[in-house]
Amino acid sequence: MTTNQLAYIYALGAVLLWSTVASAFKIALSYFTPLQLVLVAVTTSIIALVIILLIQGKMHLVGRQFKQKPKFYLVTGLLNPFLYYFVLFEAYDLLPAQQALSLNYTWAILLPLLAVPILKHKLMATDVIAALVGYCGVFVIATKGQITDFELQSPLGVALALTSTLVWCSYWMVNAKDKGDAIVSLLLSFLVGLPIVLFTLLLTQELPTLSLKGLAAGMYVGLFEMGVTFVLWLMALKHTDKTANVSTMAFLTPMLSVGFIAFILDEPIETATFFGLAMIISGLIIQQLGGKIAAKRNQ
């Protein structure tokens, strides 16, 4: 097996697992409040990441990286896992899974726009076109296609789903400056974020009551949304010599997710969801093509 073939296997595994988590969110939220689910999932993810680092022989890097910039990990831990997953799970609690999934997926369109003022990146015309097409898709999904006579089912849910994209982009831009081991950095963010999650939960709610099914759902979210799948994706990028080809596989995630939502949750998929999601993915493709054209011009 070539390294590229191995990269595609890792990437396909990551895509398939990520495609199931929207359904897992809804199942887990039937047992937990959003903040309780964050606690269970983050705890699970920390255990999984520690095991992975022990296998890789990298646990000695944890203390070293934290000592180099503790304030940095305080910021990343506040953004992810605390704020990002708290806001995202609140959105999933209020919206149908298909809506929350689609709206959250627009983070990839928002990221280049935010990178212009914050990271001083150049704004390309394709970024603007991609944003217009993508957020028209958001409008179609949020209004269920009732464009002229619309009424949002849950304005708060829509606002939270879109806010989650802002939080994630903020985390990504802060984390882009990190030169340490990616898995170690993720573990440190979660280790710092866990006490924040726990303190907020104790201040506002009760600790979760654990049932076997609820615990299994929460652990699934922690393993395959936050922990193991992230490592699989990193392994895919590490083994490929064509990063763009592997990254393009991420476009499969929302379409597969919608299929899992219909099959696992028995949630009827709105026609507007298909149209809106197609527009969002079209926006992402326009964005990708614009980046490739710009790269060729600079060669």
N, C-alpha and C positions, 0 to 999 in steps of 0.2 A: 504494500500500500504506500503510495507517495504521500509526502507531507501535505500537498494540496488536497488530496482525497480525504486525509485525516481531518483537515481543516473544515471541509464541507460536512463531515459527519458530526463534528463538534457543533458547527453552526446550526445544522438541522436539528440536533438535539435541543439546543438552546431555544430555537424558534418554536419547536413543538411544545416545550415546557412553558414558555412564556404565553403561548396561545391558550393554555388551559387556565391561567391564573385569574382572568376576569370572572370565569365561572366559579373558581375557588373562593374569590372574594365574596361573592353573593352568598355562597353556602356558609362560609365562616361567619359572615355578618348576621346570619340567622341564629347564631349562638352567642355572639359577642357584640358589644358596642364597638364602634370604630377604634376608639383608644385602647380598649381591651385587646382587640385583634392586633394592634401595633405591638403591644407588650408581648403577646404570645409569639408572634411572628419574628420579632427582632431577637428575642431570647433564643429561639430555634436557630435563626441564622447565625448568631454569634457562635453557638456550639458547633455548627457545621463548618464555619470558617476556621475556627480553631483546629478542628480535626484536619482540614485540608492543609493548613499551614504546618501542622505537625508532620504530616506525610511528606510535605515538600521540604521540611527541615528549615523553615523560615521563621519560626516563632521568636527567635532571638532578635528579629528585626522590629518586633512590635514596640518594645521599650525604647529602642534606639530612635525610631521614627517619631514617636510621641515626644521624646525629650527635645528633638530638633525644633518642633513648632507646635506646642500644646494649644495655643490660641487658634491655630488653623483648624485643628480637629474639633475644637469646641464649636466653631462656626459650621463645619461640615456636618457634625453630629446633630446640631440644631436643625439644619436644613433637611438632612437625610440621615437617620430615618424619621425624626420626630415630626417636623412640619409637613414634609411631603406625604408621608403615608397617612398621617392623621387627616389631612385635607382630602387626599384621594379616597380613603375609605369612607369618609363622610359623604363624598359625592356618590360613591357606589351605593351607599345606604339609602340615598334619596332618589336615585335615578335607575331606570332599567339598565342592565349591564351593557347592552349594546350602545346606549347613549354615552355612558360614562367612559367606556372603552374608546369610542371614536373621538370624543372631545379631548381626552387625555393624550391621544396620539398626536395632537397638533403641536406638542412641544418641539418636535423636530423642525417645524416651520417657524416657530417663534424664536428659536435659538439664534439663527443668523441675524435676525433683526435686532435682538438685544446685544449681540456681539459687536454691532457697529458703534454704539456710544460707549460701551463698557470696555471691550477689548480692542477698540479702534480698528476693527475689521472694515474692509471696503464693502459698501452696499452695492449689490449688482441689481440690474433691472429684473433678472430672473427671480431674485429673492422677493421683490415686490409683487411680481406676477404670481409667484407660488403662494404668497400670503393671501392675496386676493382670492385666488381659486380655492385654497384650503379653508379659509374662514367663511367663504360662501357655503362650503360643504358643512361647516359647523352650524351655520344658520339653518340649513335644510334639515339637519338631524335634530337640532334643538326644537324646531317648530313642527317636526314630523311632516314636513313638506307643505304645511299650510302657510305659504309665504305671504300671501296678501291678507289673510285673515287668521293670524296666528295667536296662540296663547300658550306660553311656556308651561309645561306640566309642573316643573319645579325650578323656578328661577334661581333659588339658592343652590340647588344641585348643579345646575349649569355653571353658575358662578364659581362654585367650588372646584368643579372639574377643570375649568379653564385656569383657575388660580393654581391648581396643582402643576400645570405646565410651566407657570412662571417660577414656582418654587424649584422645580426640577432643573430648569434652565439656569437658575441662579446657582444651584449646587454644582452643575456641570462646569460653569464658568469659573467658579472658585476652585474646583477640583482640578481644572485643566492646568493650573500652576503647580500642581504637586508632582514632584520628580521621584517620589518613593515608590515602593512596590505597590501595585494597584490593589491586590487582595489584602495586604497589610493595612493599607489606608482605609479600605472599606470596613475592615474589622474595627479599627480605631474609631471611625465615625460611629459605628454601632455601639461600641463600648461606652463612648461618651454620651451618645443619644439615649441609651437605655435608662440611666438614672433620671433624665429629664422626662421621659415617658412615664416612668413609675411615679415620680413626684407629682406630675400633673394628674395622673389617674387617681392617686390617693387623695389629692386635694379636691377633686371634682366628682369622683365616682367610687364604685366599689371594685375590689379585685374580682377578676372573672371567676365564675363557677365553672369548674372544668368537668366536662363530660367526655367520654371516649370519642364520640363523633366530632364534637366541637374542637377538642384538642387536636385530633387528626387533621381537621380542616385548617386550623390555625398553623400547625406545623408544616402543612403542605405549602401554604403561602410563604412561610419563612424560608423553606428550602428552595422552592422553585420560582419565586419572584425575587427574593432578595439575595440568596446565597449561592447555591450550586450552579444555577443557570448563568449567573454573572461570570463565574469561573469558566464554564464551558465556552462562553462567548470570547473571553480573553484568550483561551486556548486556541480557538478558531482563528483569531486575528494573529496570534503568534506563529501558527503553522502555515499560513497562506503567504504566497508571494504576490497575490492580487487582492488587496484589502477591499477594493471597490466591489469585486464580485461577491465576496462574503457579506459585506454590508448590505448589498441589494437584497439578500435573502430576508432581511428584517421586514421587507414589504409584505411578506407572506403572513406575518403575525396577525394583523387585524382581521384579515379575511378568514384565517383559520379560527381565530377567536370567536368570530360571529357564528361559525359552524358549531363550535363547542357550546356556545351559549344556547343555541337552538336545540342541540341534542341533549346536553346535560341538564340545563335549567328549564327546558321546554318553554322557552320564552319566544313568542312569535316575533320574527324579525320584520320590522317595518320596511316598506319599500323605500321610504325616505332615507333609512339607514344605509341601504346599498348605494343610493345615488350620492348621498353626502360623503360616505366613506370613499367612494370612487373619486370624488372631487379632492378630498384630502390627500389621497395617494397620488393623484395627478399632480397636485401641488408639490409633493415631495419629489416626484420624478423630474418636474421642471427645475426644481432646485438642484438636483443632482446633475442634470445635464448642463446647467449654467456653470456649476463648479468645474466640470470637466472641460468645458469650452475655455473658461478662464485659465485653467492650468495649462492647456495646450498653447494658448497665446503667450504665456509667460516662459515657455520653454525656449 
